[in-house]
Amino acid sequence: MLQAYLATLVGLIAMQVAPGPNLLAVASAGMGQERRSALLIALGVASGAAIWVFLVAMGIGVAVKNHPELLTVLKFAGGGYLMWIGARAFLSALKGQNTRIAQTEGACSDWVSWRRGLFVVMSNPKAALGWAAIASFMFGAGLTALQVAAFAPLAALSAIMVYGGYALLFSTGRAVRTYQRFWRGVELVFGGVFGAMGASLLLAGARDLRP
């Protein structure tokens, strides 16, 4: 179980570090509002990460328990999706298609900031696919639904560390220049990690089909 947790955590951190709606929400607040607002948005994102883990763990866990053959299908579907987003990260880095971060003006209340972070992560359809793929990877490693659900605190902790770090970074004057300098390397790491996870899932699915 520990090995599966560590592999999942590495992939998850790569996903969180890479550009996306969560990063944009935190960074734009950090650039244009108080640091506290950006940190609370990061906390909202972390709350959403924990919720997603519970949702996919229970939903996919029940489905696999009732239909064990579904796990093989999930391995192929999850593996294909992870390789697809990994390939997109590589192409983005090669083409130089960086994500533009716009500054958000005006301060928000604590509740509004936290709710904004939660809404961003819960309303993103790509987040649903990503978490389903991650759960498929964990189930493919032999974990039970409860063991997958128990990963929720780690998912939330990594989100707090990554997005909290972004909140602190983008509330300083050098943030944009630093990010623009290193974003391509981040995308390449992101693509490599998810490509490897996807390939391992596809291989596991292929092994399941052997007579």
mmCIF file of the C-alpha atoms, coordinates in Angstrom:
data_MODEL
# 
_entry.id   MODEL 
# 
loop_
_atom_site.group_PDB 
_atom_site.id 
_atom_site.type_symbol 
_atom_site.label_atom_id 
_atom_site.label_alt_id 
_atom_site.label_comp_id 
_atom_site.label_asym_id 
_atom_site.label_entity_id 
_atom_site.label_seq_id 
_atom_site.pdbx_PDB_ins_code 
_atom_site.Cartn_x 
_atom_site.Cartn_y 
_atom_site.Cartn_z 
_atom_site.occupancy 
_atom_site.B_iso_or_equiv 
_atom_site.pdbx_formal_charge 
_atom_site.auth_seq_id 
_atom_site.auth_comp_id 
_atom_site.auth_asym_id 
_atom_site.auth_atom_id 
_atom_site.pdbx_PDB_model_num 
ATOM 1   C CA . MET A 1 1   ? 0.000   0.000   0.000   1.00 0.00 ? 1   MET A CA 1 
ATOM 2   C CA . LEU A 1 2   ? 2.832   2.389   0.870   1.00 0.00 ? 2   LEU A CA 1 
ATOM 3   C CA . GLN A 1 3   ? 4.393   1.987   -2.563  1.00 0.00 ? 3   GLN A CA 1 
ATOM 4   C CA . ALA A 1 4   ? 1.067   2.735   -4.274  1.00 0.00 ? 4   ALA A CA 1 
ATOM 5   C CA . TYR A 1 5   ? 0.578   5.788   -2.055  1.00 0.00 ? 5   TYR A CA 1 
ATOM 6   C CA . LEU A 1 6   ? 4.037   7.129   -2.867  1.00 0.00 ? 6   LEU A CA 1 
ATOM 7   C CA . ALA A 1 7   ? 3.606   6.618   -6.624  1.00 0.00 ? 7   ALA A CA 1 
ATOM 8   C CA . THR A 1 8   ? 0.187   8.285   -6.526  1.00 0.00 ? 8   THR A CA 1 
ATOM 9   C CA . LEU A 1 9   ? 1.491   11.172  -4.437  1.00 0.00 ? 9   LEU A CA 1 
ATOM 10  C CA . VAL A 1 10  ? 4.307   11.860  -6.916  1.00 0.00 ? 10  VAL A CA 1 
ATOM 11  C CA . GLY A 1 11  ? 1.837   11.937  -9.795  1.00 0.00 ? 11  GLY A CA 1 
ATOM 12  C CA . LEU A 1 12  ? -0.621  14.072  -7.856  1.00 0.00 ? 12  LEU A CA 1 
ATOM 13  C CA . ILE A 1 13  ? 2.002   16.663  -6.932  1.00 0.00 ? 13  ILE A CA 1 
ATOM 14  C CA . ALA A 1 14  ? 3.058   16.846  -10.568 1.00 0.00 ? 14  ALA A CA 1 
ATOM 15  C CA . MET A 1 15  ? -0.572  17.460  -11.540 1.00 0.00 ? 15  MET A CA 1 
ATOM 16  C CA . GLN A 1 16  ? -0.980  20.146  -8.890  1.00 0.00 ? 16  GLN A CA 1 
ATOM 17  C CA . VAL A 1 17  ? 2.232   21.958  -9.783  1.00 0.00 ? 17  VAL A CA 1 
ATOM 18  C CA . ALA A 1 18  ? 1.363   22.092  -13.497 1.00 0.00 ? 18  ALA A CA 1 
ATOM 19  C CA . PRO A 1 19  ? -0.734  25.010  -14.870 1.00 0.00 ? 19  PRO A CA 1 
ATOM 20  C CA . GLY A 1 20  ? -4.488  24.676  -14.550 1.00 0.00 ? 20  GLY A CA 1 
ATOM 21  C CA . PRO A 1 21  ? -7.645  26.308  -13.124 1.00 0.00 ? 21  PRO A CA 1 
ATOM 22  C CA . ASN A 1 22  ? -6.553  25.746  -9.506  1.00 0.00 ? 22  ASN A CA 1 
ATOM 23  C CA . LEU A 1 23  ? -3.223  27.441  -10.057 1.00 0.00 ? 23  LEU A CA 1 
ATOM 24  C CA . LEU A 1 24  ? -4.851  30.323  -11.927 1.00 0.00 ? 24  LEU A CA 1 
ATOM 25  C CA . ALA A 1 25  ? -7.338  30.965  -9.106  1.00 0.00 ? 25  ALA A CA 1 
ATOM 26  C CA . VAL A 1 26  ? -4.636  30.992  -6.424  1.00 0.00 ? 26  VAL A CA 1 
ATOM 27  C CA . ALA A 1 27  ? -2.051  32.933  -8.427  1.00 0.00 ? 27  ALA A CA 1 
ATOM 28  C CA . SER A 1 28  ? -4.443  35.622  -9.665  1.00 0.00 ? 28  SER A CA 1 
ATOM 29  C CA . ALA A 1 29  ? -5.623  36.242  -6.100  1.00 0.00 ? 29  ALA A CA 1 
ATOM 30  C CA . GLY A 1 30  ? -2.060  36.345  -4.817  1.00 0.00 ? 30  GLY A CA 1 
ATOM 31  C CA . MET A 1 31  ? -1.074  38.917  -7.433  1.00 0.00 ? 31  MET A CA 1 
ATOM 32  C CA . GLY A 1 32  ? -4.036  41.232  -6.949  1.00 0.00 ? 32  GLY A CA 1 
ATOM 33  C CA . GLN A 1 33  ? -5.362  40.712  -3.420  1.00 0.00 ? 33  GLN A CA 1 
ATOM 34  C CA . GLU A 1 34  ? -4.097  40.044  0.066   1.00 0.00 ? 34  GLU A CA 1 
ATOM 35  C CA . ARG A 1 35  ? -1.945  36.964  0.698   1.00 0.00 ? 35  ARG A CA 1 
ATOM 36  C CA . ARG A 1 36  ? -4.603  35.714  3.123   1.00 0.00 ? 36  ARG A CA 1 
ATOM 37  C CA . SER A 1 37  ? -7.188  35.496  0.346   1.00 0.00 ? 37  SER A CA 1 
ATOM 38  C CA . ALA A 1 38  ? -4.871  33.426  -1.857  1.00 0.00 ? 38  ALA A CA 1 
ATOM 39  C CA . LEU A 1 39  ? -4.078  31.070  1.037   1.00 0.00 ? 39  LEU A CA 1 
ATOM 40  C CA . LEU A 1 40  ? -7.779  30.550  1.743   1.00 0.00 ? 40  LEU A CA 1 
ATOM 41  C CA . ILE A 1 41  ? -8.399  29.757  -1.917  1.00 0.00 ? 41  ILE A CA 1 
ATOM 42  C CA . ALA A 1 42  ? -5.614  27.177  -1.626  1.00 0.00 ? 42  ALA A CA 1 
ATOM 43  C CA . LEU A 1 43  ? -7.378  25.748  1.442   1.00 0.00 ? 43  LEU A CA 1 
ATOM 44  C CA . GLY A 1 44  ? -10.611 25.516  -0.552  1.00 0.00 ? 44  GLY A CA 1 
ATOM 45  C CA . VAL A 1 45  ? -8.791  23.635  -3.310  1.00 0.00 ? 45  VAL A CA 1 
ATOM 46  C CA . ALA A 1 46  ? -7.346  21.245  -0.707  1.00 0.00 ? 46  ALA A CA 1 
ATOM 47  C CA . SER A 1 47  ? -10.839 20.646  0.694   1.00 0.00 ? 47  SER A CA 1 
ATOM 48  C CA . GLY A 1 48  ? -12.071 19.825  -2.797  1.00 0.00 ? 48  GLY A CA 1 
ATOM 49  C CA . ALA A 1 49  ? -9.176  17.404  -3.343  1.00 0.00 ? 49  ALA A CA 1 
ATOM 50  C CA . ALA A 1 50  ? -10.165 15.436  -0.239  1.00 0.00 ? 50  ALA A CA 1 
ATOM 51  C CA . ILE A 1 51  ? -13.801 15.368  -1.349  1.00 0.00 ? 51  ILE A CA 1 
ATOM 52  C CA . TRP A 1 52  ? -12.842 14.066  -4.804  1.00 0.00 ? 52  TRP A CA 1 
ATOM 53  C CA . VAL A 1 53  ? -10.815 11.233  -3.272  1.00 0.00 ? 53  VAL A CA 1 
ATOM 54  C CA . PHE A 1 54  ? -13.799 10.098  -1.200  1.00 0.00 ? 54  PHE A CA 1 
ATOM 55  C CA . LEU A 1 55  ? -16.182 10.373  -4.160  1.00 0.00 ? 55  LEU A CA 1 
ATOM 56  C CA . VAL A 1 56  ? -14.086 8.366   -6.603  1.00 0.00 ? 56  VAL A CA 1 
ATOM 57  C CA . ALA A 1 57  ? -13.020 5.850   -3.952  1.00 0.00 ? 57  ALA A CA 1 
ATOM 58  C CA . MET A 1 58  ? -16.573 5.028   -2.936  1.00 0.00 ? 58  MET A CA 1 
ATOM 59  C CA . GLY A 1 59  ? -18.083 5.278   -6.415  1.00 0.00 ? 59  GLY A CA 1 
ATOM 60  C CA . ILE A 1 60  ? -15.473 3.253   -8.260  1.00 0.00 ? 60  ILE A CA 1 
ATOM 61  C CA . GLY A 1 61  ? -15.032 0.922   -5.290  1.00 0.00 ? 61  GLY A CA 1 
ATOM 62  C CA . VAL A 1 62  ? -18.706 -0.070  -5.278  1.00 0.00 ? 62  VAL A CA 1 
ATOM 63  C CA . ALA A 1 63  ? -18.720 -0.514  -9.054  1.00 0.00 ? 63  ALA A CA 1 
ATOM 64  C CA . VAL A 1 64  ? -15.634 -2.758  -9.010  1.00 0.00 ? 64  VAL A CA 1 
ATOM 65  C CA . LYS A 1 65  ? -16.984 -4.795  -6.088  1.00 0.00 ? 65  LYS A CA 1 
ATOM 66  C CA . ASN A 1 66  ? -20.198 -5.534  -7.989  1.00 0.00 ? 66  ASN A CA 1 
ATOM 67  C CA . HIS A 1 67  ? -18.484 -6.001  -11.356 1.00 0.00 ? 67  HIS A CA 1 
ATOM 68  C CA . PRO A 1 68  ? -14.835 -7.103  -10.896 1.00 0.00 ? 68  PRO A CA 1 
ATOM 69  C CA . GLU A 1 69  ? -14.245 -7.157  -14.649 1.00 0.00 ? 69  GLU A CA 1 
ATOM 70  C CA . LEU A 1 70  ? -14.789 -3.401  -14.656 1.00 0.00 ? 70  LEU A CA 1 
ATOM 71  C CA . LEU A 1 71  ? -11.341 -2.933  -13.109 1.00 0.00 ? 71  LEU A CA 1 
ATOM 72  C CA . THR A 1 72  ? -9.683  -4.049  -16.349 1.00 0.00 ? 72  THR A CA 1 
ATOM 73  C CA . VAL A 1 73  ? -11.770 -1.536  -18.300 1.00 0.00 ? 73  VAL A CA 1 
ATOM 74  C CA . LEU A 1 74  ? -10.801 1.185   -15.831 1.00 0.00 ? 74  LEU A CA 1 
ATOM 75  C CA . LYS A 1 75  ? -7.116  0.327   -16.223 1.00 0.00 ? 75  LYS A CA 1 
ATOM 76  C CA . PHE A 1 76  ? -7.310  0.912   -19.964 1.00 0.00 ? 76  PHE A CA 1 
ATOM 77  C CA . ALA A 1 77  ? -9.490  4.026   -19.645 1.00 0.00 ? 77  ALA A CA 1 
ATOM 78  C CA . GLY A 1 78  ? -7.443  5.546   -16.831 1.00 0.00 ? 78  GLY A CA 1 
ATOM 79  C CA . GLY A 1 79  ? -4.141  4.628   -18.462 1.00 0.00 ? 79  GLY A CA 1 
ATOM 80  C CA . GLY A 1 80  ? -5.192  6.147   -21.761 1.00 0.00 ? 80  GLY A CA 1 
ATOM 81  C CA . TYR A 1 81  ? -6.337  9.364   -20.099 1.00 0.00 ? 81  TYR A CA 1 
ATOM 82  C CA . LEU A 1 82  ? -3.142  9.732   -18.062 1.00 0.00 ? 82  LEU A CA 1 
ATOM 83  C CA . MET A 1 83  ? -1.006  9.237   -21.160 1.00 0.00 ? 83  MET A CA 1 
ATOM 84  C CA . TRP A 1 84  ? -3.164  11.763  -23.045 1.00 0.00 ? 84  TRP A CA 1 
ATOM 85  C CA . ILE A 1 85  ? -2.736  14.525  -20.469 1.00 0.00 ? 85  ILE A CA 1 
ATOM 86  C CA . GLY A 1 86  ? 0.956   13.656  -20.202 1.00 0.00 ? 86  GLY A CA 1 
ATOM 87  C CA . ALA A 1 87  ? 1.327   14.033  -23.986 1.00 0.00 ? 87  ALA A CA 1 
ATOM 88  C CA . ARG A 1 88  ? -0.515  17.366  -23.842 1.00 0.00 ? 88  ARG A CA 1 
ATOM 89  C CA . ALA A 1 89  ? 1.927   18.609  -21.217 1.00 0.00 ? 89  ALA A CA 1 
ATOM 90  C CA . PHE A 1 90  ? 4.867   17.643  -23.453 1.00 0.00 ? 90  PHE A CA 1 
ATOM 91  C CA . LEU A 1 91  ? 3.321   19.383  -26.459 1.00 0.00 ? 91  LEU A CA 1 
ATOM 92  C CA . SER A 1 92  ? 2.581   22.495  -24.414 1.00 0.00 ? 92  SER A CA 1 
ATOM 93  C CA . ALA A 1 93  ? 6.214   22.680  -23.297 1.00 0.00 ? 93  ALA A CA 1 
ATOM 94  C CA . LEU A 1 94  ? 7.567   22.061  -26.802 1.00 0.00 ? 94  LEU A CA 1 
ATOM 95  C CA . LYS A 1 95  ? 5.280   24.660  -28.386 1.00 0.00 ? 95  LYS A CA 1 
ATOM 96  C CA . GLY A 1 96  ? 5.855   27.213  -25.635 1.00 0.00 ? 96  GLY A CA 1 
ATOM 97  C CA . GLN A 1 97  ? 2.140   27.543  -24.869 1.00 0.00 ? 97  GLN A CA 1 
ATOM 98  C CA . ASN A 1 98  ? 2.343   29.014  -21.400 1.00 0.00 ? 98  ASN A CA 1 
ATOM 99  C CA . THR A 1 99  ? -0.772  29.814  -19.364 1.00 0.00 ? 99  THR A CA 1 
ATOM 100 C CA . ARG A 1 100 ? -1.384  33.538  -18.892 1.00 0.00 ? 100 ARG A CA 1 
ATOM 101 C CA . ILE A 1 101 ? -2.208  34.522  -15.319 1.00 0.00 ? 101 ILE A CA 1 
ATOM 102 C CA . ALA A 1 102 ? -4.368  37.605  -14.941 1.00 0.00 ? 102 ALA A CA 1 
ATOM 103 C CA . GLN A 1 103 ? -4.398  39.650  -11.748 1.00 0.00 ? 103 GLN A CA 1 
ATOM 104 C CA . THR A 1 104 ? -7.639  39.701  -9.738  1.00 0.00 ? 104 THR A CA 1 
ATOM 105 C CA . GLU A 1 105 ? -8.463  43.047  -8.178  1.00 0.00 ? 105 GLU A CA 1 
ATOM 106 C CA . GLY A 1 106 ? -10.298 43.611  -4.909  1.00 0.00 ? 106 GLY A CA 1 
ATOM 107 C CA . ALA A 1 107 ? -10.236 41.785  -1.595  1.00 0.00 ? 107 ALA A CA 1 
ATOM 108 C CA . CYS A 1 108 ? -12.678 38.972  -0.728  1.00 0.00 ? 108 CYS A CA 1 
ATOM 109 C CA . SER A 1 109 ? -13.990 37.722  2.585   1.00 0.00 ? 109 SER A CA 1 
ATOM 110 C CA . ASP A 1 110 ? -12.514 34.542  4.083   1.00 0.00 ? 110 ASP A CA 1 
ATOM 111 C CA . TRP A 1 111 ? -15.654 32.555  3.303   1.00 0.00 ? 111 TRP A CA 1 
ATOM 112 C CA . VAL A 1 112 ? -15.814 33.773  -0.301  1.00 0.00 ? 112 VAL A CA 1 
ATOM 113 C CA . SER A 1 113 ? -12.135 32.995  -0.869  1.00 0.00 ? 113 SER A CA 1 
ATOM 114 C CA . TRP A 1 114 ? -12.411 29.460  0.532   1.00 0.00 ? 114 TRP A CA 1 
ATOM 115 C CA . ARG A 1 115 ? -15.623 28.829  -1.403  1.00 0.00 ? 115 ARG A CA 1 
ATOM 116 C CA . ARG A 1 116 ? -14.000 30.042  -4.605  1.00 0.00 ? 116 ARG A CA 1 
ATOM 117 C CA . GLY A 1 117 ? -11.175 27.522  -4.241  1.00 0.00 ? 117 GLY A CA 1 
ATOM 118 C CA . LEU A 1 118 ? -13.639 24.709  -3.528  1.00 0.00 ? 118 LEU A CA 1 
ATOM 119 C CA . PHE A 1 119 ? -15.849 25.674  -6.483  1.00 0.00 ? 119 PHE A CA 1 
ATOM 120 C CA . VAL A 1 120 ? -12.923 25.782  -8.910  1.00 0.00 ? 120 VAL A CA 1 
ATOM 121 C CA . VAL A 1 121 ? -11.800 22.238  -8.151  1.00 0.00 ? 121 VAL A CA 1 
ATOM 122 C CA . MET A 1 122 ? -15.280 20.715  -7.805  1.00 0.00 ? 122 MET A CA 1 
ATOM 123 C CA . SER A 1 123 ? -16.722 22.259  -10.989 1.00 0.00 ? 123 SER A CA 1 
ATOM 124 C CA . ASN A 1 124 ? -13.844 21.316  -13.300 1.00 0.00 ? 124 ASN A CA 1 
ATOM 125 C CA . PRO A 1 125 ? -14.808 18.275  -15.443 1.00 0.00 ? 125 PRO A CA 1 
ATOM 126 C CA . LYS A 1 126 ? -11.123 17.572  -16.114 1.00 0.00 ? 126 LYS A CA 1 
ATOM 127 C CA . ALA A 1 127 ? -10.617 17.266  -12.360 1.00 0.00 ? 127 ALA A CA 1 
ATOM 128 C CA . ALA A 1 128 ? -13.269 14.539  -12.257 1.00 0.00 ? 128 ALA A CA 1 
ATOM 129 C CA . LEU A 1 129 ? -11.522 12.620  -15.040 1.00 0.00 ? 129 LEU A CA 1 
ATOM 130 C CA . GLY A 1 130 ? -8.135  13.132  -13.432 1.00 0.00 ? 130 GLY A CA 1 
ATOM 131 C CA . TRP A 1 131 ? -9.244  11.869  -10.035 1.00 0.00 ? 131 TRP A CA 1 
ATOM 132 C CA . ALA A 1 132 ? -11.020 8.894   -11.624 1.00 0.00 ? 132 ALA A CA 1 
ATOM 133 C CA . ALA A 1 133 ? -7.798  8.024   -13.455 1.00 0.00 ? 133 ALA A CA 1 
ATOM 134 C CA . ILE A 1 134 ? -5.772  8.334   -10.243 1.00 0.00 ? 134 ILE A CA 1 
ATOM 135 C CA . ALA A 1 135 ? -8.269  6.147   -8.404  1.00 0.00 ? 135 ALA A CA 1 
ATOM 136 C CA . SER A 1 136 ? -8.038  3.591   -11.227 1.00 0.00 ? 136 SER A CA 1 
ATOM 137 C CA . PHE A 1 137 ? -4.269  3.553   -10.751 1.00 0.00 ? 137 PHE A CA 1 
ATOM 138 C CA . MET A 1 138 ? -4.686  2.906   -7.013  1.00 0.00 ? 138 MET A CA 1 
ATOM 139 C CA . PHE A 1 139 ? -7.312  0.213   -7.493  1.00 0.00 ? 139 PHE A CA 1 
ATOM 140 C CA . GLY A 1 140 ? -5.084  -1.313  -10.156 1.00 0.00 ? 140 GLY A CA 1 
ATOM 141 C CA . ALA A 1 141 ? -2.327  -1.506  -7.537  1.00 0.00 ? 141 ALA A CA 1 
ATOM 142 C CA . GLY A 1 142 ? -4.611  -3.728  -5.452  1.00 0.00 ? 142 GLY A CA 1 
ATOM 143 C CA . LEU A 1 143 ? -5.926  -1.182  -2.935  1.00 0.00 ? 143 LEU A CA 1 
ATOM 144 C CA . THR A 1 144 ? -9.427  -1.450  -1.494  1.00 0.00 ? 144 THR A CA 1 
ATOM 145 C CA . ALA A 1 145 ? -11.994 1.362   -1.558  1.00 0.00 ? 145 ALA A CA 1 
ATOM 146 C CA . LEU A 1 146 ? -11.250 2.217   2.075   1.00 0.00 ? 146 LEU A CA 1 
ATOM 147 C CA . GLN A 1 147 ? -7.511  2.312   1.392   1.00 0.00 ? 147 GLN A CA 1 
ATOM 148 C CA . VAL A 1 148 ? -8.080  4.637   -1.559  1.00 0.00 ? 148 VAL A CA 1 
ATOM 149 C CA . ALA A 1 149 ? -10.350 6.847   0.570   1.00 0.00 ? 149 ALA A CA 1 
ATOM 150 C CA . ALA A 1 150 ? -7.671  6.952   3.278   1.00 0.00 ? 150 ALA A CA 1 
ATOM 151 C CA . PHE A 1 151 ? -5.448  8.757   0.767   1.00 0.00 ? 151 PHE A CA 1 
ATOM 152 C CA . ALA A 1 152 ? -7.673  11.856  1.134   1.00 0.00 ? 152 ALA A CA 1 
ATOM 153 C CA . PRO A 1 153 ? -5.611  13.533  3.916   1.00 0.00 ? 153 PRO A CA 1 
ATOM 154 C CA . LEU A 1 154 ? -2.442  13.144  1.832   1.00 0.00 ? 154 LEU A CA 1 
ATOM 155 C CA . ALA A 1 155 ? -4.195  14.621  -1.197  1.00 0.00 ? 155 ALA A CA 1 
ATOM 156 C CA . ALA A 1 156 ? -5.370  17.582  0.863   1.00 0.00 ? 156 ALA A CA 1 
ATOM 157 C CA . LEU A 1 157 ? -1.942  18.052  2.460   1.00 0.00 ? 157 LEU A CA 1 
ATOM 158 C CA . SER A 1 158 ? -0.166  18.065  -0.906  1.00 0.00 ? 158 SER A CA 1 
ATOM 159 C CA . ALA A 1 159 ? -2.703  20.587  -2.229  1.00 0.00 ? 159 ALA A CA 1 
ATOM 160 C CA . ILE A 1 160 ? -2.142  22.867  0.768   1.00 0.00 ? 160 ILE A CA 1 
ATOM 161 C CA . MET A 1 161 ? 1.629   22.685  0.333   1.00 0.00 ? 161 MET A CA 1 
ATOM 162 C CA . VAL A 1 162 ? 1.623   23.207  -3.445  1.00 0.00 ? 162 VAL A CA 1 
ATOM 163 C CA . TYR A 1 163 ? -1.105  25.825  -3.759  1.00 0.00 ? 163 TYR A CA 1 
ATOM 164 C CA . GLY A 1 164 ? -0.148  27.470  -0.474  1.00 0.00 ? 164 GLY A CA 1 
ATOM 165 C CA . GLY A 1 165 ? 3.346   27.792  -1.890  1.00 0.00 ? 165 GLY A CA 1 
ATOM 166 C CA . TYR A 1 166 ? 1.909   29.340  -5.027  1.00 0.00 ? 166 TYR A CA 1 
ATOM 167 C CA . ALA A 1 167 ? -0.128  31.754  -2.899  1.00 0.00 ? 167 ALA A CA 1 
ATOM 168 C CA . LEU A 1 168 ? 3.037   32.925  -1.152  1.00 0.00 ? 168 LEU A CA 1 
ATOM 169 C CA . LEU A 1 169 ? 5.032   33.023  -4.382  1.00 0.00 ? 169 LEU A CA 1 
ATOM 170 C CA . PHE A 1 170 ? 2.536   35.040  -6.398  1.00 0.00 ? 170 PHE A CA 1 
ATOM 171 C CA . SER A 1 171 ? 2.063   37.582  -3.634  1.00 0.00 ? 171 SER A CA 1 
ATOM 172 C CA . THR A 1 172 ? 5.664   38.701  -4.183  1.00 0.00 ? 172 THR A CA 1 
ATOM 173 C CA . GLY A 1 173 ? 6.967   40.965  -6.925  1.00 0.00 ? 173 GLY A CA 1 
ATOM 174 C CA . ARG A 1 174 ? 9.222   38.370  -8.567  1.00 0.00 ? 174 ARG A CA 1 
ATOM 175 C CA . ALA A 1 175 ? 6.542   35.717  -8.921  1.00 0.00 ? 175 ALA A CA 1 
ATOM 176 C CA . VAL A 1 176 ? 5.648   36.083  -12.582 1.00 0.00 ? 176 VAL A CA 1 
ATOM 177 C CA . ARG A 1 177 ? 9.266   36.227  -13.765 1.00 0.00 ? 177 ARG A CA 1 
ATOM 178 C CA . THR A 1 178 ? 10.154  33.139  -11.723 1.00 0.00 ? 178 THR A CA 1 
ATOM 179 C CA . TYR A 1 179 ? 7.171   31.187  -12.975 1.00 0.00 ? 179 TYR A CA 1 
ATOM 180 C CA . GLN A 1 180 ? 7.747   32.186  -16.597 1.00 0.00 ? 180 GLN A CA 1 
ATOM 181 C CA . ARG A 1 181 ? 11.313  30.955  -16.287 1.00 0.00 ? 181 ARG A CA 1 
ATOM 182 C CA . PHE A 1 182 ? 10.557  27.478  -14.975 1.00 0.00 ? 182 PHE A CA 1 
ATOM 183 C CA . TRP A 1 183 ? 7.066   26.596  -16.256 1.00 0.00 ? 183 TRP A CA 1 
ATOM 184 C CA . ARG A 1 184 ? 8.356   24.597  -19.233 1.00 0.00 ? 184 ARG A CA 1 
ATOM 185 C CA . GLY A 1 185 ? 10.403  22.301  -17.003 1.00 0.00 ? 185 GLY A CA 1 
ATOM 186 C CA . VAL A 1 186 ? 7.370   21.803  -14.767 1.00 0.00 ? 186 VAL A CA 1 
ATOM 187 C CA . GLU A 1 187 ? 5.273   20.749  -17.763 1.00 0.00 ? 187 GLU A CA 1 
ATOM 188 C CA . LEU A 1 188 ? 7.931   18.261  -18.896 1.00 0.00 ? 188 LEU A CA 1 
ATOM 189 C CA . VAL A 1 189 ? 8.097   16.662  -15.439 1.00 0.00 ? 189 VAL A CA 1 
ATOM 190 C CA . PHE A 1 190 ? 4.310   16.604  -15.308 1.00 0.00 ? 190 PHE A CA 1 
ATOM 191 C CA . GLY A 1 191 ? 4.125   14.900  -18.708 1.00 0.00 ? 191 GLY A CA 1 
ATOM 192 C CA . GLY A 1 192 ? 6.752   12.314  -17.804 1.00 0.00 ? 192 GLY A CA 1 
ATOM 193 C CA . VAL A 1 193 ? 5.171   11.308  -14.501 1.00 0.00 ? 193 VAL A CA 1 
ATOM 194 C CA . PHE A 1 194 ? 1.667   10.924  -15.880 1.00 0.00 ? 194 PHE A CA 1 
ATOM 195 C CA . GLY A 1 195 ? 2.926   9.194   -18.995 1.00 0.00 ? 195 GLY A CA 1 
ATOM 196 C CA . ALA A 1 196 ? 4.682   6.609   -16.815 1.00 0.00 ? 196 ALA A CA 1 
ATOM 197 C CA . MET A 1 197 ? 1.595   6.106   -14.648 1.00 0.00 ? 197 MET A CA 1 
ATOM 198 C CA . GLY A 1 198 ? -0.575  5.709   -17.730 1.00 0.00 ? 198 GLY A CA 1 
ATOM 199 C CA . ALA A 1 199 ? 1.786   3.205   -19.326 1.00 0.00 ? 199 ALA A CA 1 
ATOM 200 C CA . SER A 1 200 ? 1.860   1.102   -16.155 1.00 0.00 ? 200 SER A CA 1 
ATOM 201 C CA . LEU A 1 201 ? -1.944  1.019   -16.080 1.00 0.00 ? 201 LEU A CA 1 
ATOM 202 C CA . LEU A 1 202 ? -2.148  -0.037  -19.740 1.00 0.00 ? 202 LEU A CA 1 
ATOM 203 C CA . LEU A 1 203 ? 0.369   -2.821  -19.132 1.00 0.00 ? 203 LEU A CA 1 
ATOM 204 C CA . ALA A 1 204 ? -1.622  -3.992  -16.092 1.00 0.00 ? 204 ALA A CA 1 
ATOM 205 C CA . GLY A 1 205 ? -4.778  -4.065  -18.194 1.00 0.00 ? 205 GLY A CA 1 
ATOM 206 C CA . ALA A 1 206 ? -3.016  -6.062  -20.890 1.00 0.00 ? 206 ALA A CA 1 
ATOM 207 C CA . ARG A 1 207 ? -1.860  -8.602  -18.295 1.00 0.00 ? 207 ARG A CA 1 
ATOM 208 C CA . ASP A 1 208 ? -5.459  -9.020  -17.115 1.00 0.00 ? 208 ASP A CA 1 
ATOM 209 C CA . LEU A 1 209 ? -6.473  -10.066 -20.640 1.00 0.00 ? 209 LEU A CA 1 
ATOM 210 C CA . ARG A 1 210 ? -3.933  -12.861 -20.835 1.00 0.00 ? 210 ARG A CA 1 
ATOM 211 C CA . PRO A 1 211 ? -5.506  -16.334 -20.756 1.00 0.00 ? 211 PRO A CA 1 
# 
